[in-house]
Each structure stands twice: as C-alpha cells, then as structure tokens.
Amino acid sequence: MTHVLNTAEGCRVGSVDTNANYYKPFGIKYKGLQLLDVAQTNIAIYFPEVAELIDEALKGGGTSSSC
C-alpha cells in the first residue's frame, strides 16, 4: 500500500482515528477527510482532489486504499 484515503477521519464514534503522522514512517501518502456519513454531506466537492490522489498513486505504480 502506498496511499490511504480516509473519508471518516476523526476521533468521534464512527470515525477512523488516524492521520498523516501515523503513515509517514512507512512512506505512505495519506489524505484524510472529516466527513459524516449522512445524506447532507456533499462528497462531490472532494472528487477532484481525491481523483488527483488516486491518479498519483496509479501513475507511480502504487495502490490506493480507502477506509
């Protein structure tokens, strides 16, 4: 794994409590978004930056993981 996309970053219930510092020693590029899993969350505004992360991973021969 070379890249991680965490769309539920945070410390509250239902979140995934990791950040870039957690993955840095392993050379893994991290992108965290603090989104709530509710109908009102507009995930579309994040599509360009997430697509850029995925493209970067694929062009570099790596893989992308999401949680």
C-alpha positions in Angstrom: 0.0 0.0 0.0 1.4 3.4 -1.0 -1.6 5.7 -0.5 -4.5 5.9 2.0 -7.7 7.8 1.7 -9.6 8.1 4.9 -13.0 9.7 4.4 -14.0 9.3 8.1 -11.0 10.9 9.8 -11.6 11.9 13.4 -11.9 10.8 17.0 -15.6 10.6 17.4 -17.7 7.4 17.3 -18.0 6.2 13.7 -14.7 7.8 12.7 -11.3 6.4 11.9 -8.7 7.9 14.3 -5.6 8.0 12.0 -3.7 10.9 10.3 -0.7 11.6 8.1 1.7 11.2 11.1 0.6 7.6 11.6 1.5 6.6 8.0 4.6 8.8 7.5 7.2 6.4 8.9 6.0 3.8 6.4 6.4 6.2 3.4 2.6 6.1 2.8 0.9 9.2 1.4 -2.3 10.0 3.4 -5.3 12.1 2.6 -7.9 12.5 5.4 -11.4 14.0 5.1 -13.6 14.6 8.1 -16.9 13.6 6.6 -20.0 12.4 8.3 -22.0 9.5 6.7 -25.2 11.5 6.4 -27.3 12.4 3.3 -26.5 16.1 3.8 -22.7 15.6 3.3 -21.7 16.9 -0.2 -18.9 14.5 -1.1 -18.9 15.8 -4.7 -16.8 18.8 -3.7 -13.9 16.4 -2.9 -14.0 14.5 -6.1 -11.2 16.5 -7.9 -8.7 16.2 -5.0 -9.5 12.5 -4.4 -9.2 11.7 -8.1 -5.8 13.5 -8.1 -4.6 11.3 -5.2 -5.7 8.1 -7.0 -4.1 9.2 -10.3 -0.9 10.0 -8.4 -0.9 6.5 -6.8 -1.6 4.7 -10.1 1.0 6.7 -12.1 3.6 5.9 -9.5 2.9 2.2 -9.7 1.3 2.2 -6.2 -2.0 1.4 -4.9 -4.7 3.4 -3.1 -6.7 2.2 -0.1 -9.8 3.8 1.4 -11.4 3.4 4.7 
